[in-house]
Amino acid sequence: MLGDFLSELVRRKPCLRIFILIWDCPLPFAKGREPRVMSAGGWQLDARITFHYDGNCPLRAAFHQKLVVIDGKVAFCGGMDLTISRWDTPEHAWGDQQRTNIGDTEPYAPVHDTMLIVDSGAALALHSVVSERWWRATRRTLPAAYTASPEDPWATDPWPDTVLPTLFDVNVAVARTLPAWAATQPVTEVETLHLDMIAAAKKYIYIENQYFSAGTLADALARRLMEPNGPEVVVVLRLASSGWLEEPTMTALRSDLLRRLRDVDAHGRFSAWYPDTAGQPCCDVHSKLMIVDDQWLRVGSANFANRSLDLDAECDLVIEAGADPTKQAAIASARNDLLAEHLDLAPRDVQNALASKGSLQAVIEAYAGKSARTLRPFVRLDAPSSALLALATEVVDPRATIPRHAGCEPVDSSAGSSDSCGATLGPSLATPRWGG
């Protein structure tokens, strides 16, 4: 349906060009995906749609970014793949027939995901990200961000009329992971930003993620949980992974980290949950999100997983409220909306309960199980075997082995980059690129 829509767009707009870059995934990852473009049964391209399969990755790495940039003026960044079995609404109703793939008769399971829409300088920064990636993959250049005279109707901001912005004039940072490849230096802004957000938290850390397997990040959370007056940590994860190899290995890594965090949680500030609907398959959490202290809202493609830190190509956005109470309230509202969705409540109910109880964990515990759509705690955390953990960390979710040869030295994250603004979240934050 998306392909048909894009084909119709270029037929209606003679000057429009569409460029699509997709990971050229190995055959084992192709199961359950749409047919390849221009293949039998696949999408047949219009002449003004340029499509490229990007295999410009190290061995075992993936091109994992999820970005849409429109004229360099509006951009989308988050966790949602533009493919089958991804569409849903916040209601996650099991019987929603719109959540049915073409050719199927039954809807697929509910899917929870998050994206950010940005404009202005943030959209222009993401235009730079996709332009760089397109050049790396094709050795061709994308068109420049669209500029026009004030009389041109396209000179206005093409923000969608159906989406009400919740934040204005706010700092937006771009954090990337790019693996060492050929003569390209690795970029590890995603990991550095994760560590600095965890270190900067004073009251709470709220995480939603598809996976929970990054030992480095879990160690950082453990250090905060051991502090007498550290932040509470609330994690919302998917219950089950998919695939014969992913299910046992990623579940083993998650169980291992959750057990370790519970063991060090002497002050009772850690809890982990999964969305559940009575009598129906669980909602598949696919979002990659972190909110800290009503101060930072982070959404992107990077999983809380080893490979997202230095092996796969990733892109996250983080919004900083600073001392502005209006922006802090907007970030708090986003958090309340998410918890209300999971607990089948109104956002105002979450806000009132939090004001009364004083902690996110207490609010979830008070309402968990009160509705058919709810959050349930991870209870059964069997200790995985050492062999299974080794398979998981060495094959399924590895850290990259960053080569140290001439022309490809690892980046010193403490030094920042030439186009950074010098802003910091914590004492050791690498300075990512900023938009407006």
Backbone torsions as a table, in degrees:
resi	resn	phi	psi	omega
1	MET	NA	-39.6	178.2
2	LEU	-64.0	-42.3	178.4
3	GLY	-61.9	-42.8	177.9
4	ASP	-62.7	-39.8	179.7
5	PHE	-63.5	-45.7	-179.8
6	LEU	-65.5	-38.5	178.1
7	SER	-63.4	-40.1	178.1
8	GLU	-66.6	-37.1	179.0
9	LEU	-59.4	-46.8	-177.4
10	VAL	-71.4	-26.0	175.4
11	ARG	-71.2	-33.6	-179.6
12	ARG	-80.5	-27.0	-174.9
13	LYS	-121.7	94.7	-172.7
14	PRO	-59.7	-25.5	-177.8
15	CYS	-90.2	-4.0	-174.7
16	LEU	-78.6	135.6	170.5
17	ARG	-120.8	140.2	179.7
18	ILE	-123.7	129.9	179.9
19	PHE	-120.1	128.6	-175.9
20	ILE	-128.5	126.6	179.4
21	LEU	-119.4	122.1	-174.6
22	ILE	-127.3	142.1	175.5
23	TRP	-60.1	129.0	174.6
24	ASP	-84.1	79.1	-170.3
25	CYS	-73.2	148.4	175.5
26	PRO	-62.9	161.5	-175.9
27	LEU	-54.9	-41.2	-179.6
28	PRO	-60.0	-24.9	180.0
29	PHE	-87.9	-7.1	-173.9
30	ALA	-80.2	-15.0	-179.1
31	LYS	-63.1	131.6	179.2
32	GLY	84.5	0.3	178.2
33	ARG	-97.9	167.8	179.1
34	GLU	-69.8	157.7	177.6
35	PRO	-59.6	153.4	179.4
36	ARG	-63.8	144.8	179.4
37	VAL	-59.5	138.7	179.5
38	MET	69.9	6.3	174.6
39	SER	-89.1	172.8	175.6
40	ALA	-62.9	121.9	-177.5
41	GLY	86.2	-6.1	179.4
42	GLY	-93.0	177.2	-179.0
43	TRP	-69.2	129.8	177.7
44	GLN	-98.4	118.1	-169.4
45	LEU	-76.5	144.3	165.9
46	ASP	-76.0	158.2	-174.9
47	ALA	-63.4	-25.8	-176.9
48	ARG	-99.7	17.7	172.3
49	ILE	-113.6	117.7	-179.3
50	THR	-102.3	121.9	-173.7
51	PHE	-121.8	137.2	-180.0
52	HIS	-142.3	131.8	171.9
53	TYR	-87.0	121.1	-173.1
54	ASP	-97.9	108.3	174.6
55	GLY	-107.6	20.2	-174.6
56	ASN	-82.3	63.9	-176.1
57	CYS	-137.0	152.7	171.6
58	PRO	-64.8	166.4	177.0
59	LEU	-55.9	131.0	178.3
60	ARG	77.3	-1.1	-179.1
61	ALA	-92.1	162.6	-179.7
62	ALA	-130.3	147.2	167.8
63	PHE	-86.3	101.0	-164.4
64	HIS	-111.7	0.7	-179.2
65	GLN	-66.3	146.3	176.6
66	LYS	-126.7	94.6	-172.3
67	LEU	-133.6	141.8	169.4
68	VAL	-132.2	125.4	-179.4
69	VAL	-123.0	129.1	-175.5
70	ILE	-117.2	108.1	176.9
71	ASP	60.1	12.0	-175.0
72	GLY	70.6	12.5	-176.0
73	LYS	-112.0	-34.3	176.6
74	VAL	-132.6	140.4	-178.2
75	ALA	-144.2	152.9	177.1
76	PHE	-117.3	138.9	177.2
77	CYS	-146.5	133.5	178.9
78	GLY	172.5	-146.2	-173.7
79	GLY	-104.6	-6.0	-169.5
80	MET	-83.5	125.1	173.0
81	ASP	-83.7	139.5	178.3
82	LEU	-88.9	77.3	-175.3
83	THR	-153.5	-172.2	-178.1
84	ILE	-71.5	159.5	173.9
85	SER	61.0	34.9	-179.9
86	ARG	-123.3	-26.5	-174.8
87	TRP	-69.1	140.7	174.5
88	ASP	-165.8	174.3	172.4
89	THR	-116.8	165.5	178.4
90	PRO	-62.4	-16.4	177.8
91	GLU	-72.9	-27.2	179.0
92	HIS	51.6	40.9	-178.4
93	ALA	-70.8	128.9	-176.5
94	TRP	-62.8	-35.5	-175.4
95	GLY	-88.2	13.2	-177.7
96	ASP	-70.1	107.9	-176.4
97	GLN	-70.2	-16.4	176.1
98	GLN	-68.7	-18.8	178.5
99	ARG	-91.0	52.7	-179.9
100	THR	-128.4	125.3	178.7
101	ASN	-69.8	149.8	176.8
102	ILE	-59.1	130.7	-178.3
103	GLY	94.6	-14.8	177.3
104	ASP	-96.7	161.7	178.2
105	THR	-109.8	-18.6	-179.2
106	GLU	-117.5	143.6	178.2
107	PRO	-68.4	148.0	174.3
108	TYR	-77.4	170.3	-175.6
109	ALA	-66.0	154.5	178.3
110	PRO	-58.3	147.9	-178.6
111	VAL	-129.9	129.3	177.4
112	HIS	-109.2	122.3	-178.2
113	ASP	-146.2	165.3	-178.8
114	THR	-137.5	143.6	173.2
115	MET	-137.0	154.1	169.0
116	LEU	-108.5	141.6	169.9
117	ILE	-110.0	130.2	-178.3
118	VAL	-134.7	158.8	174.1
119	ASP	-134.5	-164.6	175.1
120	SER	56.9	-136.9	-175.4
121	GLY	-63.5	-31.2	179.3
122	ALA	-67.3	-41.5	176.9
123	ALA	-64.9	-38.3	178.8
124	LEU	-65.7	-37.1	176.7
125	ALA	-63.9	-40.9	177.9
126	LEU	-69.9	-29.3	172.6
127	HIS	-60.8	-38.8	176.8
128	SER	-65.2	-39.3	179.6
129	VAL	-62.1	-49.3	-177.4
130	VAL	-71.2	-32.2	177.9
131	SER	-65.2	-41.5	178.5
132	GLU	-63.2	-43.1	-179.0
133	ARG	-67.7	-40.4	179.6
134	TRP	-61.8	-42.6	178.0
135	TRP	-63.7	-42.4	-178.6
136	ARG	-63.2	-36.4	-176.1
137	ALA	-83.0	-34.1	-170.4
138	THR	-118.1	-15.7	-172.3
139	ARG	60.1	29.8	173.0
140	ARG	-126.5	160.0	-177.0
141	THR	-102.1	144.1	171.3
142	LEU	-80.0	156.4	173.0
143	PRO	-58.4	151.8	177.1
144	ALA	-69.3	161.8	175.0
145	ALA	-55.2	141.6	-172.3
146	TYR	-70.2	130.6	173.2
147	THR	-131.4	147.7	-177.7
148	ALA	-156.0	169.3	176.8
149	SER	-72.7	156.5	-179.5
150	PRO	-58.2	-24.1	-179.3
151	GLU	-75.9	-17.5	-178.5
152	ASP	-75.6	126.9	-179.7
153	PRO	-62.2	-23.9	179.3
154	TRP	-80.8	-2.1	177.9
155	ALA	-74.8	-15.4	178.8
156	THR	-77.6	164.7	179.7
157	ASP	-72.1	119.3	-178.5
158	PRO	-82.2	38.3	177.8
159	TRP	-63.0	135.3	-177.6
160	PRO	-66.0	132.1	-176.8
161	ASP	-63.8	-24.4	-175.7
162	THR	-82.8	-4.7	-177.4
163	VAL	-114.4	119.5	179.0
164	LEU	-87.9	118.5	178.2
165	PRO	-62.3	144.0	178.9
166	THR	-108.6	-13.6	179.2
167	LEU	-137.5	138.1	-179.8
168	PHE	-127.7	145.3	173.7
169	ASP	51.0	53.8	-175.4
170	VAL	-120.0	149.0	175.3
171	ASN	-72.4	131.9	179.3
172	VAL	-127.4	122.3	179.4
173	ALA	-101.9	144.6	174.3
174	VAL	-104.0	122.3	177.7
175	ALA	-119.7	130.4	-175.0
176	ARG	-124.0	155.6	160.2
177	THR	-116.8	127.4	173.0
178	LEU	-134.1	124.3	-177.7
179	PRO	-76.7	158.3	171.6
180	ALA	-63.3	128.2	-176.5
181	TRP	-155.9	124.2	-175.9
182	ALA	56.0	-120.5	-179.8
183	ALA	-102.2	18.2	-177.4
184	THR	-91.0	132.3	177.6
185	GLN	-75.8	144.7	178.1
186	PRO	-70.9	149.7	175.7
187	VAL	-123.0	125.0	-175.9
188	THR	-124.6	40.2	179.7
189	GLU	-63.8	-34.1	-179.5
190	VAL	-60.0	-49.1	-179.6
191	GLU	-64.2	-45.8	-178.6
192	THR	-61.0	-42.0	179.8
193	LEU	-66.2	-40.5	174.8
194	HIS	-56.4	-50.2	-176.8
195	LEU	-63.2	-39.4	-177.7
196	ASP	-74.5	-34.0	175.0
197	MET	-65.2	-41.7	177.6
198	ILE	-63.5	-42.3	-178.9
199	ALA	-68.7	-30.6	-176.0
200	ALA	-82.3	-15.7	-174.4
201	ALA	-62.2	137.9	176.8
202	LYS	-113.9	-37.0	-174.8
203	LYS	-111.4	-51.1	-176.4
204	TYR	-153.8	157.3	171.0
205	ILE	-129.0	118.8	178.4
206	TYR	-111.9	124.0	-175.2
207	ILE	-124.7	133.2	164.8
208	GLU	-121.4	132.0	-179.5
209	ASN	-160.2	153.2	177.1
210	GLN	-68.4	-37.4	-177.4
211	TYR	-126.9	165.6	176.2
212	PHE	-149.0	81.0	-170.4
213	SER	-140.6	2.2	-176.8
214	ALA	-83.7	107.6	-176.8
215	GLY	-62.3	-38.2	179.9
216	THR	-61.4	-43.3	-179.7
217	LEU	-71.7	-37.1	176.9
218	ALA	-64.5	-37.5	176.3
219	ASP	-61.4	-38.9	178.3
220	ALA	-65.4	-40.2	175.9
221	LEU	-64.6	-40.1	-179.9
222	ALA	-60.7	-41.0	179.7
223	ARG	-62.4	-38.3	178.9
224	ARG	-70.9	-36.2	179.6
225	LEU	-68.4	-27.5	179.8
226	MET	-78.9	-13.4	177.7
227	GLU	-72.0	138.9	-179.4
228	PRO	-59.6	-35.1	-176.9
229	ASN	-121.6	34.2	179.9
230	GLY	-77.0	178.7	-178.2
231	PRO	-78.1	156.8	169.5
232	GLU	-79.1	151.0	-177.6
233	VAL	-125.6	118.1	178.9
234	VAL	-118.6	126.6	-175.3
235	VAL	-123.1	130.5	174.6
236	VAL	-116.8	121.4	-173.7
237	LEU	-130.0	165.7	170.8
238	ARG	-73.3	152.5	178.4
239	LEU	-79.8	-46.3	-173.0
240	ALA	-125.7	138.6	171.4
241	SER	-89.0	171.0	-179.9
242	SER	-114.0	153.1	176.4
243	GLY	99.9	144.6	-175.3
244	TRP	-66.9	-27.9	179.4
245	LEU	-95.7	-40.2	-176.1
246	GLU	-67.5	-41.4	-174.9
247	GLU	-57.4	-54.6	-178.5
248	PRO	-70.3	-36.5	-173.7
249	THR	-76.3	-49.2	-179.2
250	MET	-69.1	-31.7	174.4
251	THR	-65.8	-39.1	178.6
252	ALA	-63.5	-44.8	179.2
253	LEU	-63.6	-42.7	179.1
254	ARG	-62.7	-46.4	179.7
255	SER	-60.4	-40.2	-179.8
256	ASP	-62.9	-45.6	-178.9
257	LEU	-69.9	-40.6	179.5
258	LEU	-63.0	-39.8	178.4
259	ARG	-64.9	-41.2	-179.9
260	ARG	-63.7	-41.6	-179.2
261	LEU	-69.3	-37.6	176.7
262	ARG	-65.5	-34.9	-179.0
263	ASP	-66.2	-32.3	-177.4
264	VAL	-95.3	-2.0	-175.1
265	ASP	-83.8	67.8	-177.0
266	ALA	-68.6	-19.7	-175.2
267	HIS	-103.2	5.2	174.8
268	GLY	66.9	41.1	-176.5
269	ARG	-113.3	9.5	-178.6
270	PHE	-118.4	136.8	173.2
271	SER	-149.8	147.1	-179.7
272	ALA	-130.3	137.3	-170.4
273	TRP	-138.3	160.4	171.6
274	TYR	-135.2	146.0	178.3
275	PRO	-72.7	141.9	-178.0
276	ASP	-142.8	146.8	172.7
277	THR	-127.4	123.4	-174.2
278	ALA	-55.3	125.7	175.2
279	GLY	77.9	2.7	-178.1
280	GLN	-131.1	160.6	176.6
281	PRO	-58.4	146.8	-178.2
282	CYS	-66.1	151.7	174.3
283	CYS	-67.7	133.2	-179.2
284	ASP	-83.6	108.8	177.5
285	VAL	-77.8	116.5	179.8
286	HIS	-119.1	-2.0	-177.2
287	SER	-70.7	156.2	176.2
288	LYS	-130.5	94.2	-167.1
289	LEU	-142.7	144.6	172.3
290	MET	-143.8	131.6	175.5
291	ILE	-123.1	133.0	-177.3
292	VAL	-128.9	118.6	166.7
293	ASP	58.9	25.9	-173.4
294	ASP	57.6	17.5	-173.0
295	GLN	-111.1	-35.5	-177.9
296	TRP	-134.6	129.9	175.5
297	LEU	-118.3	121.1	-175.2
298	ARG	-123.8	127.9	178.4
299	VAL	-138.3	138.0	178.2
300	GLY	-175.0	-155.7	-177.3
301	SER	-99.8	-13.3	-170.8
302	ALA	-78.4	124.5	174.1
303	ASN	-78.6	160.1	173.3
304	PHE	-80.3	61.6	-171.8
305	ALA	-139.4	156.8	-176.5
306	ASN	-58.6	-47.3	-172.1
307	ARG	-67.9	-21.6	178.4
308	SER	-76.9	-10.6	-176.0
309	LEU	-87.4	-28.5	-179.8
310	ASP	-156.5	3.9	-176.7
311	LEU	-111.9	-49.6	-179.2
312	ASP	-86.5	151.8	174.4
313	ALA	-79.3	120.2	-175.5
314	GLU	-130.7	162.1	174.5
315	CYS	-150.4	122.5	176.7
316	ASP	-119.1	155.2	168.0
317	LEU	-116.8	143.8	173.6
318	VAL	-132.7	133.1	179.3
319	ILE	-103.8	134.5	-179.6
320	GLU	-113.1	124.7	-178.9
321	ALA	-80.3	-29.1	-175.4
322	GLY	64.3	-142.7	-177.8
323	ALA	-92.9	8.6	-176.3
324	ASP	-82.0	113.6	-178.1
325	PRO	-65.0	-28.9	177.8
326	THR	-65.9	-42.3	178.8
327	LYS	-71.2	-37.6	175.2
328	GLN	-61.3	-41.2	179.2
329	ALA	-65.0	-35.9	179.0
330	ALA	-66.3	-40.4	177.6
331	ILE	-67.7	-41.3	176.0
332	ALA	-61.2	-37.4	178.7
333	SER	-64.5	-39.0	176.6
334	ALA	-62.2	-42.8	177.0
335	ARG	-62.1	-44.5	179.6
336	ASN	-63.1	-39.1	178.1
337	ASP	-60.5	-42.5	-179.0
338	LEU	-65.3	-47.1	179.4
339	LEU	-65.3	-37.8	177.9
340	ALA	-62.6	-40.0	177.6
341	GLU	-61.8	-45.7	-178.1
342	HIS	-68.8	-34.5	-174.1
343	LEU	-98.6	2.4	-180.0
344	ASP	60.2	47.5	179.8
345	LEU	-122.8	170.9	168.0
346	ALA	-84.2	145.1	179.0
347	PRO	-54.8	-35.2	178.9
348	ARG	-64.9	-33.8	176.9
349	ASP	-63.2	-40.3	177.2
350	VAL	-64.8	-44.6	179.9
351	GLN	-60.1	-45.1	-179.8
352	ASN	-67.2	-40.7	179.6
353	ALA	-65.2	-38.4	179.0
354	LEU	-67.0	-38.7	177.4
355	ALA	-63.5	-32.3	-178.5
356	SER	-81.6	-43.3	-171.5
357	LYS	-94.6	-25.2	172.1
358	GLY	86.0	-3.1	178.8
359	SER	-150.2	149.5	177.8
360	LEU	-63.9	-41.7	-179.2
361	GLN	-61.1	-41.2	-180.0
362	ALA	-65.3	-37.5	177.8
363	VAL	-64.3	-46.2	-179.8
364	ILE	-63.1	-45.1	-179.9
365	GLU	-61.7	-33.9	-178.4
366	ALA	-70.0	-31.6	-174.2
367	TYR	-110.7	-9.3	-179.7
368	ALA	-61.2	129.0	178.6
369	GLY	85.7	-2.7	-178.4
370	LYS	-81.8	-13.4	-179.1
371	SER	-134.8	161.5	178.0
372	ALA	-62.4	-35.0	174.8
373	ARG	-98.4	119.3	-169.3
374	THR	-155.8	179.4	170.0
375	LEU	-108.3	139.8	177.2
376	ARG	-125.3	145.1	-178.8
377	PRO	-77.0	149.8	169.7
378	PHE	-72.6	118.0	-176.1
379	VAL	-109.9	-51.7	-177.5
380	ARG	-84.5	107.9	-179.8
381	LEU	-126.8	77.7	-179.3
382	ASP	-66.2	142.1	177.8
383	ALA	-71.1	117.3	-179.5
384	PRO	-73.7	157.1	178.7
385	SER	-72.3	155.8	178.7
386	SER	-64.4	-32.6	179.4
387	ALA	-67.0	-41.0	179.4
388	LEU	-68.0	-39.5	177.2
389	LEU	-64.1	-38.8	178.9
390	ALA	-65.0	-42.9	177.2
391	LEU	-60.6	-41.6	-177.8
392	ALA	-65.6	-46.1	-174.3
393	THR	-79.8	-25.2	-177.1
394	GLU	-94.8	-23.7	-174.5
395	VAL	-117.8	-51.9	-171.3
396	VAL	-85.3	-43.1	-176.1
397	ASP	-131.9	66.8	-175.6
398	PRO	-86.1	158.7	162.0
399	ARG	-84.7	150.2	179.3
400	ALA	-73.6	147.6	168.6
401	THR	-93.3	101.1	-172.7
402	ILE	-80.4	116.5	-179.3
403	PRO	-68.2	141.9	178.4
404	ARG	-114.2	76.0	177.6
405	HIS	-124.2	169.9	-175.7
406	ALA	-57.2	134.3	179.2
407	GLY	84.5	-2.0	-177.8
408	CYS	-144.6	51.0	178.6
409	GLU	-81.4	142.1	177.3
410	PRO	-59.0	144.2	-179.5
411	VAL	-73.5	134.6	171.8
412	ASP	-79.0	101.3	-173.1
413	SER	-65.3	-22.2	-179.5
414	SER	-73.1	-15.0	-177.3
415	ALA	-88.8	-13.2	-179.9
416	GLY	75.0	-162.4	-179.7
417	SER	-135.1	166.6	-171.9
418	SER	-67.6	-21.2	-177.3
419	ASP	-109.3	20.2	-179.4
420	SER	-86.1	164.5	-177.8
421	CYS	-101.0	-4.7	176.9
422	GLY	84.7	6.7	179.3
423	ALA	-75.1	151.2	-178.7
424	THR	-134.0	149.7	171.8
425	LEU	-101.3	-30.3	-176.1
426	GLY	-147.0	-177.2	-172.9
427	PRO	-67.4	-18.4	-176.3
428	SER	-128.4	24.3	-174.6
429	LEU	-66.9	129.2	168.6
430	ALA	-70.9	140.5	-173.6
431	THR	-89.6	106.1	179.1
432	PRO	-80.1	174.9	179.0
433	ARG	-76.9	144.3	-174.3
434	TRP	-119.6	144.3	169.8
435	GLY	-113.2	-179.4	-178.2
436	GLY	-104.4	NA	NA
